[in-house]
Amino acid sequence: MEIHYKIIGPLLMLLACIHLVFPGYFKWKEELSSLSLVNKQMMVIHTFFIALMLFLMGLLCFTSSFDLVHTRLGKTIALGLGIFWAIRLYIQFFGYSSKLWKGKKFETAMHILFSILWVYLSTVFFITALL
């Protein structure tokens, strides 16, 4: 199981870094211009904290794989992470409209790729918690 954490760690850290391009890729300057200052800042600040948590989660997985797999506290953390990623998987299908990706090659590929990633993360964390 530890090998999965050594894989998950860098994947989550990479996912955190991808958040750096969100403002430019999603054209936030133009898209968010009609929002109030507080809503604009919430988008940017919450995205920063999501990225930070993803990075720290990845760092934890990469540097503490033994503890996550073999200690009671690690299994409890894994259960929490499993719940988190299972909810994220649910949101992938029921929180976002399929209009965002259906009929669009790149968006459909990303939808499938991230769905697979959320399944992988949920599965690894739940298996760890249950073993």
C-alpha positions as CSV (number, residue, x, y, z in Angstrom):
1,M,0.0,0.0,0.0
2,E,2.8,2.4,0.7
3,I,3.8,2.5,-2.9
4,H,0.4,4.0,-3.7
5,Y,1.1,6.8,-1.3
6,K,4.4,7.5,-3.0
7,I,2.4,7.8,-6.2
8,I,-0.4,9.8,-4.7
9,G,1.9,12.3,-3.0
10,P,3.4,13.8,-6.2
11,L,0.1,13.6,-8.0
12,L,-1.6,15.8,-5.4
13,M,1.4,18.2,-5.3
14,L,1.1,18.4,-9.1
15,L,-2.6,19.0,-8.9
16,A,-1.9,21.8,-6.4
17,C,0.5,23.4,-8.8
18,I,-2.0,23.2,-11.6
19,H,-4.2,25.6,-9.6
20,L,-1.6,28.3,-10.3
21,V,-2.8,28.5,-13.9
22,F,-6.5,28.7,-13.1
23,P,-6.8,32.5,-13.1
24,G,-5.3,32.8,-16.6
25,Y,-6.8,29.6,-18.1
26,F,-10.3,30.4,-16.9
27,K,-9.9,34.2,-17.7
28,W,-10.8,35.2,-14.2
29,K,-9.9,38.9,-14.8
30,E,-12.7,39.2,-17.4
31,E,-15.1,36.5,-16.0
32,L,-15.0,37.8,-12.4
33,S,-15.1,41.5,-13.3
34,S,-18.8,41.8,-12.6
35,L,-18.5,40.3,-9.1
36,S,-18.2,42.3,-5.9
37,L,-14.7,42.6,-4.4
38,V,-15.4,40.1,-1.7
39,N,-16.6,37.5,-4.2
40,K,-13.5,38.0,-6.4
41,Q,-11.2,37.8,-3.5
42,M,-13.0,34.7,-2.2
43,M,-12.4,32.9,-5.5
44,V,-8.7,33.7,-5.5
45,I,-8.1,33.1,-1.8
46,H,-10.1,29.9,-1.6
47,T,-8.3,28.6,-4.7
48,F,-5.0,29.3,-3.0
49,F,-6.1,27.4,0.1
50,I,-7.4,24.5,-1.9
51,A,-4.0,24.3,-3.7
52,L,-2.2,24.6,-0.4
53,M,-4.2,21.8,1.2
54,L,-3.7,19.6,-1.9
55,F,0.1,20.2,-1.7
56,L,0.2,19.5,2.0
57,M,-1.9,16.4,1.6
58,G,0.4,15.2,-1.1
59,L,3.5,16.0,1.0
60,L,1.9,14.0,3.9
61,C,1.2,11.0,1.6
62,F,4.7,11.1,0.2
63,T,6.7,11.6,3.4
64,S,4.5,9.6,5.8
65,S,3.3,6.7,3.8
66,F,4.5,4.1,6.4
67,D,2.6,6.0,9.2
68,L,-0.5,6.4,7.2
69,V,-0.6,2.7,6.4
70,H,0.5,1.2,9.6
71,T,-0.7,3.3,12.5
72,R,-4.1,3.9,14.0
73,L,-3.8,7.6,13.6
74,G,-2.7,7.1,10.0
75,K,-5.7,4.9,9.3
76,T,-8.0,7.5,10.8
77,I,-6.5,10.1,8.6
78,A,-6.8,7.8,5.6
79,L,-10.5,7.3,6.4
80,G,-11.1,11.1,6.5
81,L,-9.2,11.5,3.2
82,G,-11.2,8.6,1.7
83,I,-14.4,10.3,2.6
84,F,-13.1,13.6,1.2
85,W,-12.2,12.1,-2.1
86,A,-15.4,10.1,-2.4
87,I,-17.4,13.2,-1.9
88,R,-15.2,14.9,-4.6
89,L,-16.0,12.0,-6.9
90,Y,-19.7,12.4,-6.3
91,I,-19.4,16.1,-7.0
92,Q,-17.7,15.3,-10.3
93,F,-20.9,13.8,-11.5
94,F,-23.7,15.5,-9.6
95,G,-22.2,19.0,-8.8
96,Y,-21.0,20.0,-12.2
97,S,-23.3,20.1,-15.2
98,S,-22.4,17.6,-18.0
99,K,-22.9,20.6,-20.3
100,L,-19.4,21.7,-19.2
101,W,-17.7,18.7,-20.9
102,K,-20.1,16.7,-23.1
103,G,-19.2,17.1,-26.8
104,K,-15.9,18.8,-26.0
105,K,-12.8,16.6,-26.5
106,F,-10.4,18.2,-24.0
107,E,-13.1,18.8,-21.3
108,T,-14.4,15.2,-21.7
109,A,-10.8,13.8,-21.4
110,M,-10.3,15.9,-18.3
111,H,-13.6,14.7,-16.8
112,I,-12.6,11.1,-17.4
113,L,-9.1,11.6,-16.2
114,F,-10.1,13.3,-12.9
115,S,-12.9,10.8,-12.4
116,I,-10.3,8.0,-12.5
117,L,-8.1,10.0,-10.2
118,W,-10.9,10.5,-7.6
119,V,-11.7,6.8,-7.8
120,Y,-8.1,5.9,-7.2
121,L,-7.6,8.2,-4.3
122,S,-10.9,7.2,-2.6
123,T,-10.1,3.5,-3.1
124,V,-6.5,3.7,-1.7
125,F,-7.5,5.7,1.3
126,F,-10.6,3.5,2.1
127,I,-8.6,0.3,1.7
128,T,-5.9,1.7,4.1
129,A,-8.6,2.6,6.6
130,L,-10.2,-0.8,6.5
131,L,-7.1,-3.0,6.6
